[in-house]
Amino acid sequence: MKPTPTPITAALAGVFAAVVMPALWPRLGDDTLDWILAFLLVVALPAHALVVGFGPPRDPACRAGLDAALLKRVAAWLLAALATIAVRQALVT
């Protein structure tokens, strides 16, 4: 089953990365391979699957120019991650 990227799935990927990465951060230590694997599994793979998608763009016109839907999904991903971080910081203080 191929996930279809939407702004909602992009936001979920952002929330996931913003919650899981800070929890993993102290446990990763100094090993570079651990950092690379954590970044790939927590940030890159969910972002690729839920923001970009695995298939070709739905609109053939997107290949030549700017993909507005992709820009909306990227914005949703980043804003959800930032909002999650802001809420966590507000709750801690």
C-alpha positions, 0 to 999 in steps of 0.5 A, a space after each residue: 500500500 502506497 501512502 498518498 501524501 496530503 497536508 494532513 499526513 505531512 503534518 503528522 510526519 512533522 509532529 512525529 519528528 518533533 516528538 521522537 527526535 528530542 527523545 532520542 537525542 540524549 541516547 544517541 551518544 557520539 557515534 555518527 552511524 547512530 545519528 545517521 540512522 536516527 535521522 533517516 528513520 525519524 525525519 527523512 523516511 517519514 518526510 519522504 513517504 508522507 510529504 513527498 510520496 513515492 510515486 510520480 507527481 499526480 499533475 504532469 504540469 508539475 514536472 516542468 514547474 513549481 509544484 504548489 501541492 508539494 509546497 503546501 505539504 512541506 509548509 504543513 510539515 514544517 509548521 506542524 513540527 515547529 508548533 509541536 516544539 513550541 507547545 512542548 517548550 510552553 509545557 516545560 516552562 
